[in-house]
């Protein structure tokens, strides 16, 4: 295992503060921490929200197919609109919770953009997030006046489930999903290789495991939508020619990790399901020049 890009201070902080839960050592592991890793796949990503290099690395790693990237670009705003619709029905001291969530999200996106000097992302996310909120308000007024309409929060789960299913187009299943530390091709995991087919009980168990992962993946997509949407916007800005140095650096790191085999989940590098502390203790990071995101130093 190797670290191709130094972890940010934020990543190191959360791994110290919540290490027992998101990167446990052998004496800290238990059934709950193992299940947390299987269900969330990359639990550290939920907290390191200002570490754009790490978030962009994971986005590129988990969305290699154009179909998957396009589907997420469409579905994530709809998921957030459904969430806003549900929140708008909740009153907090005379203010609807959707409006409070809107303010918090806009503050998050602006701070993230300022810290990493990706100002265009903030300029894009302000109208997009406001549009999600107003679509949610419209959705809420329509849904709750029609008894046959489904709850917006239920729609948020349905849309998140669809986003999860698009990952079937990806070539490999990530570590922890397969209860191993390796990336495994989807059909190979389910059926085995041509030389060695799986016994029926093993194959049946793995089909059940994938079914459960669809359920857990739905939760993951719901939690990831507000976090990954600005990263998706950053990717499209890259395609338009903005932030070329950042684009070249991050895509190069992903390609390097992929070519060397078993890209890491908890840091930028190789090692598959290895935790950050394991990679740090294995050796110093291989520095690849300065970070493309100055706020992460």
Buried (B, 14 or more C-beta within 10 A) or exposed (E): BBBBBBBBEBBBEBBEEBBEBBBBEEEEEEEEBEEBBBBBBBBBBBBBBBBBBBBBBBBBBBBBBEEBBEBBBEBBBBBBBBBBBBBBBEEEEEEBBBBBBBEEBBEBBBBBBEBBBBEBBBBBBBEBBEEBBBBBBBBBEEBBEEEEEEBBBEBBBBBBBBBBBBBEBBEBBBBBBBEBBEBBEBEBBBBBEEEEEBEEEEBEEBEEBBEEBEEBBBBBBBBBBBBBBBBBBBBEBBEEEBBEEBBEBBBEBBEBBBEEEBBBBBBBBBBBBBBBBBBBEEEEBEEBEEBBBEBBE
